[in-house]
Amino acid sequence: MTDARKLLQDALKLSEEERIAIADALMQSIDLKTRQRLEAARRSKVMERIQKVVDGEADAETFDAVRKVTRDTLVDIEFPRKP
């Protein structure tokens, strides 16, 4: 196993907060032009997805279906009570 693969496996075991901090640090280590290219590609993909929704080409769920999944999920979550 390569060092990079081992590092990735270890990093994936961290909490979400820790993974976000590492991802942010890695992004900041990339030169500005590359970051700008990555951001432009990300924006382009988002716009492509939005256009598919507008054109009716995207697979989408109805509001009622999303609401049901959300309610079913929330039933299983215990929220802390305020004293």
C-alpha positions as CSV (number, residue, x, y, z in Angstrom):
1,M,0.0,0.0,0.0
2,T,1.4,3.4,-0.9
3,D,1.9,6.1,1.7
4,A,-0.7,8.3,0.1
5,R,-3.3,5.5,0.1
6,K,-2.6,4.7,3.8
7,L,-2.8,8.4,4.6
8,L,-6.2,8.6,2.9
9,Q,-7.5,5.6,4.7
10,D,-6.4,7.1,8.0
11,A,-7.9,10.5,7.2
12,L,-11.3,8.9,6.3
13,K,-11.5,7.6,9.8
14,L,-11.4,11.1,11.3
15,S,-14.5,13.1,12.2
16,E,-16.2,15.2,9.6
17,E,-14.9,18.4,11.2
18,E,-11.3,17.1,11.1
19,R,-11.7,16.0,7.5
20,I,-13.0,19.4,6.5
21,A,-10.1,21.1,8.1
22,I,-7.7,18.8,6.3
23,A,-9.5,19.3,2.9
24,D,-9.3,23.1,3.5
25,A,-5.6,23.0,4.2
26,L,-5.0,20.8,1.2
27,M,-7.0,23.2,-1.1
28,Q,-5.0,26.2,0.3
29,S,-1.8,24.4,-0.5
30,I,-2.7,24.3,-4.3
31,D,-1.6,27.3,-6.3
32,L,-4.2,30.0,-7.0
33,K,-4.5,29.4,-10.7
34,T,-5.3,25.7,-10.1
35,R,-7.8,26.6,-7.4
36,Q,-9.5,29.0,-9.7
37,R,-9.7,26.3,-12.4
38,L,-11.2,23.9,-9.9
39,E,-13.7,26.4,-8.8
40,A,-14.7,27.3,-12.4
41,A,-15.2,23.5,-13.1
42,R,-17.3,23.2,-10.0
43,R,-19.5,26.2,-11.0
44,S,-19.9,24.8,-14.5
45,K,-21.1,21.5,-13.1
46,V,-23.6,23.2,-10.8
47,M,-24.9,25.3,-13.7
48,E,-25.2,22.1,-15.8
49,R,-27.3,20.4,-13.1
50,I,-29.5,23.5,-12.7
51,Q,-30.1,23.6,-16.4
52,K,-31.2,20.0,-16.4
53,V,-33.7,20.7,-13.7
54,V,-35.0,23.7,-15.6
55,D,-35.2,21.7,-18.8
56,G,-37.1,18.9,-17.0
57,E,-34.3,16.4,-17.7
58,A,-33.2,15.8,-14.1
59,D,-34.5,12.9,-12.0
60,A,-36.3,14.7,-9.2
61,E,-38.5,13.8,-6.2
62,T,-41.8,15.4,-5.4
63,F,-42.0,17.7,-2.4
64,D,-44.3,15.2,-0.7
65,A,-41.8,12.4,-1.2
66,V,-38.9,14.5,0.2
67,R,-41.1,15.6,3.2
68,K,-42.0,12.0,4.0
69,V,-38.3,10.9,3.9
70,T,-37.4,13.9,6.1
71,R,-40.1,13.2,8.6
72,D,-39.3,9.5,8.7
73,T,-35.6,10.4,9.3
74,L,-36.4,13.0,12.0
75,V,-38.5,10.4,14.0
76,D,-35.3,8.4,14.5
77,I,-33.2,11.3,15.7
78,E,-33.2,12.2,19.4
79,F,-32.7,16.0,19.9
80,P,-31.4,17.3,23.1
81,R,-34.0,19.0,25.3
82,K,-33.4,22.4,26.7
83,P,-33.5,22.5,30.5
